[in-house]
């Protein structure tokens, strides 16, 4: 079909070519914190090509913008849309290979009618602009461009009644795109009035087009075509009074994308800011809530308490019983935590077994004490999952705004330091941050750094302390005690670095060194006919409960057994092992089958039920030195020790009193029928070279 266009039509159509494009749009949606709720592949690829960054749901749109000025400009546009405004901009981008982009910013509403996010709809319109420039250079080519526009075009002339009120309009020109959109032929409508071929048209359309034609004020709106089932964005404008042009831009796909975002906005927002397992706020939402709480505290002159909570020994459950059981425990703990705080407070899961609690509008730092106690007591209540009952515990660190930090990052950092102190102090407790803890944290980081090199640099040393029989005064066993000879700090005791080595997964390598060194020294003692002598070595709870650590120990023992009889090896484990009865029994039995003996170290300081003792295949209890110190003068300590000895003997267990330094302590232990003692009264820890002399010694009764 050949179309001859009037000059008026040429000018009208030229002005609308910028609406014509077949490029694929890139679409994104961000929440109130400018973090992605949704983006399509086109947007993701555009970001990657522009800045070399891969984006993810929940990542910040502002953070990917390289320049501060550009970030500020974008934030202003997003804030404008968050206020309910929809607007469009056309911008040239690229330094060498320049492209022109048309971007529409618009609010996204949730089911309550509130702005929940901003939709960003962008198109590369570079090709479109090229067509405009080509037309300006050679208008004679325009009829071809006119009929190859992606958008439908109509040029009309308004008809008014005798009172000058629009009552009809005549079709002057249409293009092929319009024919396809409406399913009609141009020959059937050009030259005719709309009432002639569409008598049922709503009068409001005639009024709108009439207003545009007579006032030359443009209007844009979206309407639905029932014949095609498509949505069209219609732009109406005029250059000459009495005539108007209509551009029909198909926006069906854009509307579908917007509708999808509207329907899923709340769900996407929740996913981006909440932990999928527990439903609690995630780290992103937690930081935002903490910053908001701090801002409120600044204005109203009150405090904010932050609690950093870590479940004690939770990794053991995941490693031994599997993640499904661990996940169920986490969900139960999350519900319990929610019941410990007010509705205006925040419980968040940062990841793994770490949770945080934000207490708002706190008057005094001490107000957090009661909540912390409630949380610890609530977490420690027995819980049953898959037929197994667990007694969990939590270590909690607390920081206070503004005392301990003025921003979210600092408060989280110092609460973490306080939480580690709670773990160091025995777990299942809470600690407030203090400046002294910050110094300890610095010291710990230095220990971590130096500890990684200590084994390689041969900085460890073994000392040995005898265990003596109260029956005949002879040495029955020797405990290997590790020391770290730090090149700058001197000798460091194991309580300062063993837990750090455990956390850094260095403990297996250190334990292997201890075993090999102790067995080598033990072979030298055997040359002096010290048969039946026990050699005691400490292992941690993590080692006895970790499958890989147990395999490592078995491998080392297998190698050592070829040269030395390991039947005299005595592994000392702390009372905490009693909390893991089933798996501990299995591991101990496995090692006992190889000839290894077991003792419970520091007995009396733990919290495990005593009834579990008879389930563990152990041979001895070592009474903690804290009960020995005042045993000669404190009736309470004496009664506790008497009860432990009586109970142990009823279970056919040997009893060793630790930390014996005076004859009065020894006399009380002998009277209570303690089997053996260990302490400075007989010998301090000494190098291997001095053990031979001690083996010939008998303490004076």
Secondary structure, 3 states (H helix, E strand, C coil): CCCCCCHHHHHHHHCCHHHCCCCCCEEEEECCCCEEEEECHHHHHHHHHHHCCCCCCCCECHHHCCCHHHHHHHHHHHHHHHCCCCEEEEEEECCCCCEEEEEEEEEEECCCCCEEEEEEEEEECHHHHHHHHHHHHCHHHHHHHHHCCCCEEEEEEEEECCCCCEEEEEEEEECHHHHHHHCCCHHHHCCCEHHHHCCCCCHHHHHHHHHHHHHCCCEEEEEEECCCCEEEEEEEECCCCCEEEEEEEECHHHHHHHHHHHHHHHHHHHHHHECCCCCCECHHHHHHHHHHHHHHHHHHCCEEEEEEEEECCHHHHHHHHCHHHHHHHHHHHHHHHHCCCCCCCEEEEEECCEEEEEEEEECCCCHHHHHHHHHHHHHCCCEEECCEEECCCEEEEEEEECCCCCCHHHHHHHHHHHHHHHHHCCCCCEEECCHHHHHHHHHHHHHHHHHHHHCCCCCEEEEEEEEEECCCCCEEEEEEEEEEEECCCEEEEHHHCHHHHHHCCCHHHHHHHHHHHHHHHHHHHHCCCCCCCEEEEECCHHHHHCHHHHHHHHHHHHHHHCCCCHHHEEEEEEHHHHHHHHHHHHHHHHHHCCCCEEEEEEECCCCCCHHHHHHCCCCEEEECHHHHCCCCCCHHHHHHHHHHHHHHHHCCCEEEEECCCCHHHHHHHHHCCCCEEECCCCCCCECHHHHHHHHCCCCCC
